Amino acid sequence: MRLLLVRHGQTPSNVANLLDTVVPGAGLTPLGERQAAAMPEALADEDIEAVYASTLTRARLTAAPLAAARGLDVIVRAGIRELSAGDLEMRPGDSPEGGLYLRTVFAWAAGDTTLRIPGGESGEEALARYDAVIAEAAASGAGTVAMVSHGAAIRVWTAARAVNVDVAFAAARPLANTGAVILEGSPSDGFKALSWAGATVVPAGEGGPAGEPVDAAGRADGPRTDEATSGCCEAGLRSIQDR
Ligand SMILES: O=C(O)[C@@H](CO)OP(=O)(O)O
């Protein structure tokens, strides 16, 4: 299966840099609407057979134009919603609470899956629900599947499951609104990332809290280079291929 994990379009909470993870969540800004509308053209070369979205409004709105263009219904699944911020909900991404959120979720990708966001979910729970939707899509027999999901969820799941993406790589590389991570593989054979943010739709928006590099004090912090902080795609792709 070729798997396109796409972050939703820009929201007011992204602009305000807030941890917004509860359903239904924010809608799209005018820029986010344009990003969603640009998805069919941006992914024109992809032979997409199924379009999934999380239960959050911003993901459903972003998936709708792509699904409509392909004559598909959006398959809505809670399992690919954003990683729950729990008691940290709607806190600024650049606050201590935002740092705790990022350190915790990237620690999950590093294997500390029993850690729990205060008032939220554990890594075991979050990865299991995401895995279940991926498994459903793989079992459907679809060759190429697009899933509109969320910044932290996509980065953490990819770091945890793709054989060629480690935690430092994912933690150091924000995913802009409608940026995509493209993978191939299966639940039984494993997944390999083919590109990271190489399919960002223009105009790209600003990253939200999960799009920021983790705190330098965090154990999951990766090398912070110019290309990493600017979200440059080419160096990121080279790093994937080199592993
Ligand atoms: O802002 C973000 O980066 C995260 C957390 O709020 O979520 P989303 O990708 O859904 O915007």
The ligand as a MOL file (V3000), in Angstrom:
LIG
                    3D

  0  0  0     0  0            999 V3000
M  V30 BEGIN CTAB
M  V30 COUNTS 11 10 0 0 0
M  V30 BEGIN ATOM
M  V30 1 O -1.2690 22.5150 15.9430 0
M  V30 2 C -0.7320 21.4300 15.7850 0
M  V30 3 O 0.3270 21.2840 15.1890 0
M  V30 4 C -1.3890 20.2080 16.3340 0
M  V30 5 C -1.7660 20.2940 17.8050 0
M  V30 6 O -2.7070 21.2700 18.0530 0
M  V30 7 O -2.4840 19.8350 15.6520 0
M  V30 8 P -2.9270 19.9530 14.1570 0
M  V30 9 O -1.9490 19.3060 13.2630 0
M  V30 10 O -4.2460 19.2450 14.1540 0
M  V30 11 O -3.0560 21.4190 13.8500 0
M  V30 END ATOM
M  V30 BEGIN BOND
M  V30 1 2 1 2
M  V30 2 1 2 3
M  V30 3 1 2 4
M  V30 4 1 4 5
M  V30 5 1 4 7
M  V30 6 1 5 6
M  V30 7 1 7 8
M  V30 8 2 8 9
M  V30 9 1 8 10
M  V30 10 1 8 11
M  V30 END BOND
M  V30 END CTAB
M  END
